[in-house]
Amino acid sequence: MAKKGENREIIRLVCTEDGRSFYTTTKNKQNTKERLELMKYNRFLRKHTLHREKK
């Protein structure tokens, strides 16, 4: 959980192609309302794939 007064929250980025590869990161909820989408490396597929934020 975030400390009092902090706006950053831990999120999980899940691969859209296989669904089992994921990364964890933080984001500022006040500045970024929409879900993150980043190109990250998938070690199972051995290529860069689109990873989306999942709740």
HTML snippet that shows the backbone in 3Dmol.js (N, CA, C, O; Angstrom):
<script src="https://3Dmol.org/build/3Dmol-min.js"></script>
<div id="view" style="width:600px;height:400px;position:relative"></div>
<script>
const pdb = `
ATOM      1  N   MET A   1       0.838  -1.187   0.000  1.00  0.00           N
ATOM      2  CA  MET A   1       0.000   0.000   0.000  1.00  0.00           C
ATOM      3  C   MET A   1       0.878   1.243   0.000  1.00  0.00           C
ATOM      4  O   MET A   1       1.992   1.245   0.524  1.00  0.00           O
ATOM      5  N   ALA A   2       0.348   2.288  -0.597  1.00  0.00           N
ATOM      6  CA  ALA A   2       1.070   3.556  -0.635  1.00  0.00           C
ATOM      7  C   ALA A   2       0.976   4.249   0.713  1.00  0.00           C
ATOM      8  O   ALA A   2      -0.007   4.115   1.443  1.00  0.00           O
ATOM      9  N   LYS A   3       2.024   4.988   1.015  1.00  0.00           N
ATOM     10  CA  LYS A   3       2.030   5.744   2.264  1.00  0.00           C
ATOM     11  C   LYS A   3       1.115   6.950   2.133  1.00  0.00           C
ATOM     12  O   LYS A   3       0.752   7.356   1.029  1.00  0.00           O
ATOM     13  N   LYS A   4       0.753   7.509   3.264  1.00  0.00           N
ATOM     14  CA  LYS A   4      -0.137   8.661   3.268  1.00  0.00           C
ATOM     15  C   LYS A   4       0.518   9.826   2.527  1.00  0.00           C
ATOM     16  O   LYS A   4       1.663  10.182   2.806  1.00  0.00           O
ATOM     17  N   GLY A   5      -0.208  10.411   1.592  1.00  0.00           N
ATOM     18  CA  GLY A   5       0.291  11.547   0.835  1.00  0.00           C
ATOM     19  C   GLY A   5       1.021  11.172  -0.436  1.00  0.00           C
ATOM     20  O   GLY A   5       1.389  12.057  -1.208  1.00  0.00           O
ATOM     21  N   GLU A   6       1.246   9.886  -0.683  1.00  0.00           N
ATOM     22  CA  GLU A   6       1.921   9.465  -1.903  1.00  0.00           C
ATOM     23  C   GLU A   6       0.898   9.125  -2.976  1.00  0.00           C
ATOM     24  O   GLU A   6      -0.144   8.534  -2.693  1.00  0.00           O
ATOM     25  N   ASN A   7       1.208   9.506  -4.212  1.00  0.00           N
ATOM     26  CA  ASN A   7       0.281   9.274  -5.323  1.00  0.00           C
ATOM     27  C   ASN A   7       0.684   8.090  -6.188  1.00  0.00           C
ATOM     28  O   ASN A   7      -0.070   7.690  -7.075  1.00  0.00           O
ATOM     29  N   ARG A   8       1.862   7.521  -5.945  1.00  0.00           N
ATOM     30  CA  ARG A   8       2.346   6.431  -6.781  1.00  0.00           C
ATOM     31  C   ARG A   8       1.778   5.100  -6.304  1.00  0.00           C
ATOM     32  O   ARG A   8       1.663   4.847  -5.105  1.00  0.00           O
ATOM     33  N   GLU A   9       1.425   4.257  -7.271  1.00  0.00           N
ATOM     34  CA  GLU A   9       0.846   2.962  -6.959  1.00  0.00           C
ATOM     35  C   GLU A   9       1.550   1.886  -7.775  1.00  0.00           C
ATOM     36  O   GLU A   9       1.905   2.119  -8.930  1.00  0.00           O
ATOM     37  N   ILE A  10       1.755   0.713  -7.187  1.00  0.00           N
ATOM     38  CA  ILE A  10       2.393  -0.402  -7.884  1.00  0.00           C
ATOM     39  C   ILE A  10       1.383  -1.013  -8.845  1.00  0.00           C
ATOM     40  O   ILE A  10       0.249  -1.306  -8.466  1.00  0.00           O
ATOM     41  N   ILE A  11       1.809  -1.203 -10.102  1.00  0.00           N
ATOM     42  CA  ILE A  11       0.935  -1.803 -11.110  1.00  0.00           C
ATOM     43  C   ILE A  11       1.641  -2.989 -11.753  1.00  0.00           C
ATOM     44  O   ILE A  11       2.851  -3.152 -11.603  1.00  0.00           O
ATOM     45  N   ARG A  12       0.888  -3.813 -12.466  1.00  0.00           N
ATOM     46  CA  ARG A  12       1.411  -4.981 -13.166  1.00  0.00           C
ATOM     47  C   ARG A  12       1.158  -4.818 -14.655  1.00  0.00           C
ATOM     48  O   ARG A  12       0.034  -4.543 -15.074  1.00  0.00           O
ATOM     49  N   LEU A  13       2.211  -4.989 -15.458  1.00  0.00           N
ATOM     50  CA  LEU A  13       2.100  -4.941 -16.914  1.00  0.00           C
ATOM     51  C   LEU A  13       2.143  -6.370 -17.428  1.00  0.00           C
ATOM     52  O   LEU A  13       3.140  -7.068 -17.244  1.00  0.00           O
ATOM     53  N   VAL A  14       1.058  -6.812 -18.078  1.00  0.00           N
ATOM     54  CA  VAL A  14       0.929  -8.193 -18.543  1.00  0.00           C
ATOM     55  C   VAL A  14       1.020  -8.220 -20.062  1.00  0.00           C
ATOM     56  O   VAL A  14       0.482  -7.343 -20.737  1.00  0.00           O
ATOM     57  N   CYS A  15       1.700  -9.227 -20.596  1.00  0.00           N
ATOM     58  CA  CYS A  15       1.867  -9.384 -22.039  1.00  0.00           C
ATOM     59  C   CYS A  15       0.522  -9.656 -22.707  1.00  0.00           C
ATOM     60  O   CYS A  15      -0.286 -10.433 -22.198  1.00  0.00           O
ATOM     61  N   THR A  16       0.289  -9.012 -23.850  1.00  0.00           N
ATOM     62  CA  THR A  16      -0.973  -9.196 -24.569  1.00  0.00           C
ATOM     63  C   THR A  16      -0.949 -10.439 -25.457  1.00  0.00           C
ATOM     64  O   THR A  16      -2.006 -10.912 -25.873  1.00  0.00           O
ATOM     65  N   GLU A  17       0.238 -10.977 -25.757  1.00  0.00           N
ATOM     66  CA  GLU A  17       0.324 -12.124 -26.663  1.00  0.00           C
ATOM     67  C   GLU A  17       0.212 -13.467 -25.955  1.00  0.00           C
ATOM     68  O   GLU A  17      -0.494 -14.354 -26.436  1.00  0.00           O
ATOM     69  N   ASP A  18       0.892 -13.637 -24.822  1.00  0.00           N
ATOM     70  CA  ASP A  18       0.806 -14.931 -24.142  1.00  0.00           C
ATOM     71  C   ASP A  18       0.160 -14.864 -22.761  1.00  0.00           C
ATOM     72  O   ASP A  18      -0.346 -15.877 -22.280  1.00  0.00           O
ATOM     73  N   GLY A  19       0.162 -13.702 -22.114  1.00  0.00           N
ATOM     74  CA  GLY A  19      -0.529 -13.533 -20.839  1.00  0.00           C
ATOM     75  C   GLY A  19       0.198 -14.037 -19.619  1.00  0.00           C
ATOM     76  O   GLY A  19      -0.295 -13.854 -18.506  1.00  0.00           O
ATOM     77  N   ARG A  20       1.364 -14.674 -19.775  1.00  0.00           N
ATOM     78  CA  ARG A  20       2.062 -15.183 -18.597  1.00  0.00           C
ATOM     79  C   ARG A  20       3.307 -14.375 -18.245  1.00  0.00           C
ATOM     80  O   ARG A  20       3.823 -14.496 -17.134  1.00  0.00           O
ATOM     81  N   SER A  21       3.787 -13.568 -19.153  1.00  0.00           N
ATOM     82  CA  SER A  21       4.932 -12.708 -18.874  1.00  0.00           C
ATOM     83  C   SER A  21       4.426 -11.384 -18.319  1.00  0.00           C
ATOM     84  O   SER A  21       3.484 -10.803 -18.858  1.00  0.00           O
ATOM     85  N   PHE A  22       5.057 -10.898 -17.227  1.00  0.00           N
ATOM     86  CA  PHE A  22       4.613  -9.630 -16.660  1.00  0.00           C
ATOM     87  C   PHE A  22       5.776  -8.883 -16.033  1.00  0.00           C
ATOM     88  O   PHE A  22       6.788  -9.478 -15.665  1.00  0.00           O
ATOM     89  N   TYR A  23       5.619  -7.583 -15.918  1.00  0.00           N
ATOM     90  CA  TYR A  23       6.554  -6.693 -15.246  1.00  0.00           C
ATOM     91  C   TYR A  23       5.773  -5.929 -14.182  1.00  0.00           C
ATOM     92  O   TYR A  23       4.568  -5.722 -14.326  1.00  0.00           O
ATOM     93  N   THR A  24       6.449  -5.512 -13.121  1.00  0.00           N
ATOM     94  CA  THR A  24       5.824  -4.638 -12.139  1.00  0.00           C
ATOM     95  C   THR A  24       6.538  -3.292 -12.173  1.00  0.00           C
ATOM     96  O   THR A  24       7.753  -3.227 -12.364  1.00  0.00           O
ATOM     97  N   THR A  25       5.782  -2.234 -11.989  1.00  0.00           N
ATOM     98  CA  THR A  25       6.311  -0.880 -11.984  1.00  0.00           C
ATOM     99  C   THR A  25       5.375   0.000 -11.176  1.00  0.00           C
ATOM    100  O   THR A  25       4.374  -0.482 -10.646  1.00  0.00           O
ATOM    101  N   THR A  26       5.687   1.274 -11.075  1.00  0.00           N
ATOM    102  CA  THR A  26       4.810   2.206 -10.374  1.00  0.00           C
ATOM    103  C   THR A  26       4.388   3.308 -11.322  1.00  0.00           C
ATOM    104  O   THR A  26       5.075   3.602 -12.301  1.00  0.00           O
ATOM    105  N   LYS A  27       3.258   3.911 -11.024  1.00  0.00           N
ATOM    106  CA  LYS A  27       2.811   5.061 -11.798  1.00  0.00           C
ATOM    107  C   LYS A  27       2.073   6.024 -10.889  1.00  0.00           C
ATOM    108  O   LYS A  27       1.532   5.629  -9.856  1.00  0.00           O
ATOM    109  N   ASN A  28       2.054   7.280 -11.277  1.00  0.00           N
ATOM    110  CA  ASN A  28       1.363   8.316 -10.533  1.00  0.00           C
ATOM    111  C   ASN A  28      -0.094   8.335 -10.992  1.00  0.00           C
ATOM    112  O   ASN A  28      -0.376   8.663 -12.145  1.00  0.00           O
ATOM    113  N   LYS A  29      -1.002   7.992 -10.114  1.00  0.00           N
ATOM    114  CA  LYS A  29      -2.427   7.899 -10.462  1.00  0.00           C
ATOM    115  C   LYS A  29      -3.049   9.244 -10.815  1.00  0.00           C
ATOM    116  O   LYS A  29      -3.976   9.299 -11.623  1.00  0.00           O
ATOM    117  N   GLN A  30      -2.559  10.324 -10.226  1.00  0.00           N
ATOM    118  CA  GLN A  30      -3.141  11.633 -10.507  1.00  0.00           C
ATOM    119  C   GLN A  30      -2.732  12.157 -11.873  1.00  0.00           C
ATOM    120  O   GLN A  30      -3.539  12.791 -12.552  1.00  0.00           O
ATOM    121  N   ASN A  31      -1.502  11.909 -12.291  1.00  0.00           N
ATOM    122  CA  ASN A  31      -1.023  12.415 -13.575  1.00  0.00           C
ATOM    123  C   ASN A  31      -1.396  11.519 -14.742  1.00  0.00           C
ATOM    124  O   ASN A  31      -1.586  12.008 -15.855  1.00  0.00           O
ATOM    125  N   THR A  32      -1.504  10.220 -14.513  1.00  0.00           N
ATOM    126  CA  THR A  32      -1.776   9.255 -15.574  1.00  0.00           C
ATOM    127  C   THR A  32      -3.041   8.488 -15.231  1.00  0.00           C
ATOM    128  O   THR A  32      -2.991   7.502 -14.496  1.00  0.00           O
ATOM    129  N   LYS A  33      -4.161   8.927 -15.751  1.00  0.00           N
ATOM    130  CA  LYS A  33      -5.453   8.278 -15.458  1.00  0.00           C
ATOM    131  C   LYS A  33      -5.652   7.008 -16.280  1.00  0.00           C
ATOM    132  O   LYS A  33      -6.202   6.028 -15.778  1.00  0.00           O
ATOM    133  N   GLU A  34      -5.204   7.014 -17.558  1.00  0.00           N
ATOM    134  CA  GLU A  34      -5.422   5.872 -18.443  1.00  0.00           C
ATOM    135  C   GLU A  34      -4.423   4.763 -18.130  1.00  0.00           C
ATOM    136  O   GLU A  34      -3.445   4.983 -17.416  1.00  0.00           O
ATOM    137  N   ARG A  35      -4.673   3.580 -18.665  1.00  0.00           N
ATOM    138  CA  ARG A  35      -3.807   2.436 -18.433  1.00  0.00           C
ATOM    139  C   ARG A  35      -2.548   2.540 -19.290  1.00  0.00           C
ATOM    140  O   ARG A  35      -2.591   3.017 -20.423  1.00  0.00           O
ATOM    141  N   LEU A  36      -1.435   2.089 -18.733  1.00  0.00           N
ATOM    142  CA  LEU A  36      -0.162   2.129 -19.445  1.00  0.00           C
ATOM    143  C   LEU A  36      -0.074   1.013 -20.473  1.00  0.00           C
ATOM    144  O   LEU A  36      -0.592  -0.083 -20.255  1.00  0.00           O
ATOM    145  N   GLU A  37       0.583   1.293 -21.593  1.00  0.00           N
ATOM    146  CA  GLU A  37       0.903   0.297 -22.611  1.00  0.00           C
ATOM    147  C   GLU A  37       2.340   0.531 -23.021  1.00  0.00           C
ATOM    148  O   GLU A  37       2.677   1.599 -23.533  1.00  0.00           O
ATOM    149  N   LEU A  38       3.196  -0.468 -22.799  1.00  0.00           N
ATOM    150  CA  LEU A  38       4.606  -0.341 -23.103  1.00  0.00           C
ATOM    151  C   LEU A  38       5.099  -1.563 -23.866  1.00  0.00           C
ATOM    152  O   LEU A  38       4.604  -2.672 -23.663  1.00  0.00           O
ATOM    153  N   MET A  39       6.077  -1.355 -24.745  1.00  0.00           N
ATOM    154  CA  MET A  39       6.736  -2.461 -25.419  1.00  0.00           C
ATOM    155  C   MET A  39       7.847  -2.963 -24.491  1.00  0.00           C
ATOM    156  O   MET A  39       8.791  -2.234 -24.187  1.00  0.00           O
ATOM    157  N   LYS A  40       7.723  -4.213 -24.049  1.00  0.00           N
ATOM    158  CA  LYS A  40       8.703  -4.807 -23.147  1.00  0.00           C
ATOM    159  C   LYS A  40       9.136  -6.158 -23.719  1.00  0.00           C
ATOM    160  O   LYS A  40       8.458  -6.728 -24.573  1.00  0.00           O
ATOM    161  N   TYR A  41      10.260  -6.655 -23.240  1.00  0.00           N
ATOM    162  CA  TYR A  41      10.786  -7.933 -23.723  1.00  0.00           C
ATOM    163  C   TYR A  41      10.065  -9.099 -23.056  1.00  0.00           C
ATOM    164  O   TYR A  41       9.904  -9.124 -21.836  1.00  0.00           O
ATOM    165  N   ASN A  42       9.634 -10.063 -23.866  1.00  0.00           N
ATOM    166  CA  ASN A  42       8.999 -11.279 -23.371  1.00  0.00           C
ATOM    167  C   ASN A  42      10.019 -12.406 -23.494  1.00  0.00           C
ATOM    168  O   ASN A  42      10.385 -12.790 -24.605  1.00  0.00           O
ATOM    169  N   ARG A  43      10.480 -12.937 -22.365  1.00  0.00           N
ATOM    170  CA  ARG A  43      11.531 -13.954 -22.401  1.00  0.00           C
ATOM    171  C   ARG A  43      11.044 -15.298 -22.919  1.00  0.00           C
ATOM    172  O   ARG A  43      11.852 -16.094 -23.397  1.00  0.00           O
ATOM    173  N   PHE A  44       9.751 -15.573 -22.840  1.00  0.00           N
ATOM    174  CA  PHE A  44       9.212 -16.831 -23.339  1.00  0.00           C
ATOM    175  C   PHE A  44       9.133 -16.832 -24.868  1.00  0.00           C
ATOM    176  O   PHE A  44       9.418 -17.845 -25.507  1.00  0.00           O
ATOM    177  N   LEU A  45       8.748 -15.698 -25.448  1.00  0.00           N
ATOM    178  CA  LEU A  45       8.653 -15.574 -26.902  1.00  0.00           C
ATOM    179  C   LEU A  45       9.943 -15.058 -27.523  1.00  0.00           C
ATOM    180  O   LEU A  45      10.107 -15.110 -28.742  1.00  0.00           O
ATOM    181  N   ARG A  46      10.860 -14.561 -26.700  1.00  0.00           N
ATOM    182  CA  ARG A  46      12.159 -14.032 -27.122  1.00  0.00           C
ATOM    183  C   ARG A  46      12.034 -12.874 -28.103  1.00  0.00           C
ATOM    184  O   ARG A  46      12.765 -12.800 -29.090  1.00  0.00           O
ATOM    185  N   LYS A  47      11.097 -11.973 -27.818  1.00  0.00           N
ATOM    186  CA  LYS A  47      10.935 -10.763 -28.631  1.00  0.00           C
ATOM    187  C   LYS A  47      10.217  -9.705 -27.807  1.00  0.00           C
ATOM    188  O   LYS A  47       9.677  -9.995 -26.740  1.00  0.00           O
ATOM    189  N   HIS A  48      10.216  -8.484 -28.309  1.00  0.00           N
ATOM    190  CA  HIS A  48       9.505  -7.398 -27.646  1.00  0.00           C
ATOM    191  C   HIS A  48       8.028  -7.468 -28.014  1.00  0.00           C
ATOM    192  O   HIS A  48       7.676  -7.602 -29.186  1.00  0.00           O
ATOM    193  N   THR A  49       7.170  -7.377 -27.003  1.00  0.00           N
ATOM    194  CA  THR A  49       5.722  -7.443 -27.214  1.00  0.00           C
ATOM    195  C   THR A  49       5.056  -6.321 -26.427  1.00  0.00           C
ATOM    196  O   THR A  49       5.674  -5.701 -25.561  1.00  0.00           O
ATOM    197  N   LEU A  50       3.802  -6.071 -26.739  1.00  0.00           N
ATOM    198  CA  LEU A  50       3.036  -5.035 -26.051  1.00  0.00           C
ATOM    199  C   LEU A  50       2.582  -5.565 -24.699  1.00  0.00           C
ATOM    200  O   LEU A  50       2.006  -6.650 -24.611  1.00  0.00           O
ATOM    201  N   HIS A  51       2.841  -4.801 -23.652  1.00  0.00           N
ATOM    202  CA  HIS A  51       2.408  -5.134 -22.289  1.00  0.00           C
ATOM    203  C   HIS A  51       1.448  -4.047 -21.830  1.00  0.00           C
ATOM    204  O   HIS A  51       1.745  -2.859 -21.955  1.00  0.00           O
ATOM    205  N   ARG A  52       0.294  -4.452 -21.297  1.00  0.00           N
ATOM    206  CA  ARG A  52      -0.724  -3.517 -20.825  1.00  0.00           C
ATOM    207  C   ARG A  52      -0.914  -3.648 -19.330  1.00  0.00           C
ATOM    208  O   ARG A  52      -0.700  -4.708 -18.743  1.00  0.00           O
ATOM    209  N   GLU A  53      -1.321  -2.544 -18.728  1.00  0.00           N
ATOM    210  CA  GLU A  53      -1.604  -2.527 -17.290  1.00  0.00           C
ATOM    211  C   GLU A  53      -2.842  -3.359 -17.006  1.00  0.00           C
ATOM    212  O   GLU A  53      -3.843  -3.268 -17.717  1.00  0.00           O
ATOM    213  N   LYS A  54      -2.765  -4.163 -15.969  1.00  0.00           N
ATOM    214  CA  LYS A  54      -3.901  -4.991 -15.564  1.00  0.00           C
ATOM    215  C   LYS A  54      -4.165  -4.749 -14.096  1.00  0.00           C
ATOM    216  O   LYS A  54      -3.231  -4.577 -13.313  1.00  0.00           O
ATOM    217  N   LYS A  55      -5.432  -4.734 -13.718  1.00  0.00           N
ATOM    218  CA  LYS A  55      -5.799  -4.496 -12.319  1.00  0.00           C
ATOM    219  C   LYS A  55      -5.633  -5.742 -11.496  1.00  0.00           C
ATOM    220  O   LYS A  55      -5.896  -5.727 -10.294  1.00  0.00           O
TER     221      LYS A  55
END
`;
const viewer = $3Dmol.createViewer("view");
viewer.addModel(pdb, "pdb");
viewer.setStyle({}, {cartoon: {color: "spectrum"}});
viewer.zoomTo();
viewer.render();
</script>
